[in-house]
Amino acid sequence: MGETGFESRAQRAVETFKEGYNCAQAVFATYADCFGMDRETALKMSSAMGAGIGRMREVCGAVSSMAMLAGLKEGNADPQDEAAKAHIYTRVRQMSARFKEEYGTIICKELLGIDGAEESAKPSIRTPEFYETRPCAKIIACAAKIIEEELLCKP
């Protein structure tokens, strides 16, 4: 157990990514059980968010998963509760700001140094070279740390 009273799952999230799951799945499925969701549902739900939402290289999948997990913990279900809406939006902005402090952006193509639009929806083949040349494992670990500090340590 770490200082915060739980063992960090960040390495588990990175290992999940290296098993072949996308960035969003790696983050979301690692923590979804903390908020009452089973792993299979978590993997399915987050699968479309990978590679910047459907491999469009927009908002990073790890960042999208941070937002979805915040919603599971602190989201609102009452369309009339304006304070609850503002609260979850504020929480997501806080978490995203922390990520931006580390990487300067939450946009997948900027994180990967990709110019222009992604041409194909076909995922990249996962090889040792793929994992060595991508910053995704470090990005996933960063998102995990933010989740742990923002969602698991705060009442």
N, C-alpha and C positions, 0 to 999 in steps of 0.2 A: 504494500500500500504506500502511496506517495504522501506528500505533505497535505494534500487536500482530502484524504480519507478514502481514496479509491486508487486503483491501479490504472495508469494511463493505458488507453487503447490505441494510441497513435500508431504504434508499430503494427498492431493488428490491422489497422486501416491500410497501411502501406503494403502489408503482406497480401491483403485481399486484392488490392490493385495488381500486384505481381502475379496473382493467380489467374488474371485475365479479365477481371471485372473492370468497368470503366471508373473514372475518378469519382463520379457522383455515387455510384453503387458502393464503392470502397468506403466512402465516408458515411453515407446514410445508413447502410446495413450494419456498420460497426456500432452505431449508437442507437438505432431505432428501438431496440429492446428496452433501453432505459426509459422510453416514453410509451411503452405498451404495444409496440408493433413487432410481429414475428419477422424473422429474417427473409423468408421467401417473399412475403408481401413487400418488404422494404427493398429487396433487390429488383422486383418487378416495377414498383412505383418509381424508383430512381433511375431505372435503366435509360429512359428517354432523355435524361438531363445531362448525360455524359458528353464529353468533347464539346462543351459549350452549347448545350441543348441540341440534341440530334445531330451532332457533329457539324454544327453551323459555326462553331468557334466563337460564340457570343459569350454570355456569362459563364465563367468556369463552373464545371459540374460540382467541384468541391465546395464552391461558394453557394451554389444553388442548394446543395445538401445542408449547409449550415442554416440557410433560411428555412428549409422545410423542417428541420429538427427544431428550430426555434418555434415554428408554428405548432408542432406537436406538443411542445412544452407550454407555450405561453400564448398561442393563437386564440382568436376569438371565433365564436360560432353564432354570435348575435349580431345581425346586420344593423341593429339600432345602437349598438354600443360603440360610440365614437371614441371614447377613451381607450377601449381595448384595441381598436384598430390602430390608433396612434401609438399605443404601447408596442405592438408587434412590429410596426414599421420602424419605430425608433430602435428596437432591439436589433433588427436586421441591419439597419444602417450602422449601428455601433460595431457589430461583428464584421461587417464589410469594411469599415474604416480601419479596423485592426489588420485585416488582411491586406488592404492597400498600403498600410504603413510598411509592411514587409515586402510587398511585390510591386507596388506602384499602380496596380490595376487589378480589376476583377474579370477582365476580358480574356478569354482563352487564347485567341490568336495573338494578342499582345504578350501574354505570358510565354507563348511558344515561339514568338518571333516570326509569325506567319504573315506575309503580305497578301492582301486581296482576299477574295472569298474562297472558301473550301469548295472544291469542285464535286467531290464525291461523298456520299453518305456511307460508303464502305469503310469499316474500321481498318486502322493500320494493323498489319501483322505484328503480333507480339513476339519479339526476338530479344535476346540479350542486348543487342545494339539499340533496340527501341527503348528499353528501360534505361540504358546508360546515357542516351542522348536527350532524354526528356526530363524536364524539371518536375514532372508530375508527382513523383514520390515525395519530394520535399514540400510541394504545395499541399498535398494530402495531409502530411504531418502537421503543417501549419494550421490548416483548417481544423484538424483534430484537437490541437492545443487550444484554439479559440473556443471550440465547442465545450471542451472540458472546463475551461476557466469561466466562460460566460453562462453556460447552461447547466453544468453539473455541480458547480461550486456555489452558485448563488441560490438563495432560497426562493 
